[in-house]
Amino acid sequence: MYQPLVLVPTVRDLRLLFRASDDYALLAPGALEVLKRAVQKRQSLPKSILRQAQRMWGIDLSSNDAAQALLIREPACSSYDNASWELNMRCNYSCEHCYLGPKSIESIPMRERIVILETMRDLGVYRLQITGGEPLIDRHFAESYMAAYRMAC
């Protein structure tokens, strides 16, 4: 199920995100339990959250119950939010000005990539930039991308 809002509890604060925006709202710590109950009982979101979503992101969630509108992530052990994952140091060019030097065609196995993604998720990362020399030529790119996507849902 696609939920447009994500609640991210970190060691420092409680963040409410809209998936299509870089902005987030900081919520009071007590909001976590209130929102968990609303999701479990499939109640509507509190009016304060509905107003916040309308004001910040221009979205109306009043016709959705909390379970349809909100994904609550497990509490993170840190306050990291953004990460950049360099899949490889390869590209399909041979630019003379390239600083990478000789390029290896090796890449880490998929099982190790899953561990990396799970670690970032558990640290509280909710925005992931996938980079590399050229990430799209990596033989595990599609599988890595889909694993990251599934962990965000």
N, C-alpha and C positions, 0 to 999 in steps of 0.2 A: 504494500500500500504506500502510495506517495503522500507524505505529509509535508505541507509547505513550511511549517515552523519546526525548528529544532531547539530543544532546550539542552544547554551544555553546562553541567555543573563542573567547576574547576576548584582547585584548592583556594583560589583567590576570590572567585565571584560566581554568579549564576547568570548565564547569558542566554537570551532569547534571540534566535536568528531566523531570518527569512531566507530560504535557499537561493533566491534570485537577487540577493543584495549583499553588499559588503558591510552594511550597517547592522548593529545589534543593539538590543536593549539590555541594560543591567537590571536584574530583578532582586528583590529582597530575598535573603536566604530561606525564609519561611514559605516562599512561593513554590518551592520544589515539592513539598508534601501535598500542598493544595492541588497542584497540577497533576501529580501522580494519582491522587484520588479521582480527579475528574476524568483522567484517561481510563483508569480501571473501571469506573462506573459508567463510562460512556456519557458523561454529562457534558453540558456545553462549557466552553471556556469561560473563565471569569470575565466579567464586563471590563475590568481594567486591562486584561490581555487583548480583548477584542478592540478596545479603543486604541491601544498601543499599536496593534497591527494596522488598523485603519490610518492612524496618524503617521506612522513611520514609513509604511510600505504601500499604503493605498489599497489594502486588500480587506475584503469583507468576509469574515469567517463565521458569521452569526448563524448560518444554516448548517454548519458542520459541528459534530460533537468533538470533544477533545481528542479522542483516539484517531479521528479522521484528519485532524488539523495539526497534531503535535507529536513529534518523535522526541522521547526523552532518552538522552544518552546516559550511559553509566557514568558515575562520578569519575573524573579524571584525577590522576595522582600528581598533576602539574597544572600550570596555567598556559601551556603552549597552545597556540591556536592555528598558526600557519606553518607549513613546512614545504620545503622544496626537495623533491626526490629526483636525483640525477640517475636515470636508468642505465645509461652507458656513456662512454666517452668516445663513441664512434659517430661518424657521419658518412654521408655518401659523396663528399667533396674532397678534393685534395688541395685546399687553398694554401698558397705559399705562406701566408701570414698566420696560419693556424698555430696556436700555442700548445696544442695537445700532443704534438709529436707523433710518433708511430701509434697507430690505433689498433687496439686489440679487438678481435671479433668475439671474445668470450663474454658471456653474461652469466649472472648468478641464476641458479635453478629457481623454479617457480616456488618451491616449498620455502626457500629462504626469503623470497619476496613477500610471501604471505606473513612471515614472522615480522618483517620490517613494517608492513602495513598495520598489523595488529599492535605493534609497539607504538606506532604513531597515534593510532586510534586511542589506545589506553592512556597515552600522555595527554589526550585532550585535543589533538589536532582535528580541526573540522574544515580547514581549507588546505588542499594539497595541490601544489604546482608540480607537474611531471615534466622534467627537463632531461637534458642529456647533451651528448654531442648532437645527435638527432634521434629522439626517442621513438619516432614512428618506424624506424628501420629495425628496431629491436625485435627479435623473434617472439618475445613474450609480451610485447606491448599491449595487445588487445586483452589478453588474459589478465595482465597486471592492472590495466585500467578498469576492467569489469570487477576484479576483486576489490579494488579501492571503492568503486561505486557501491557495491553490495554492502561494504562495511559502513558506508555513510547513510544507508537507508534504514 
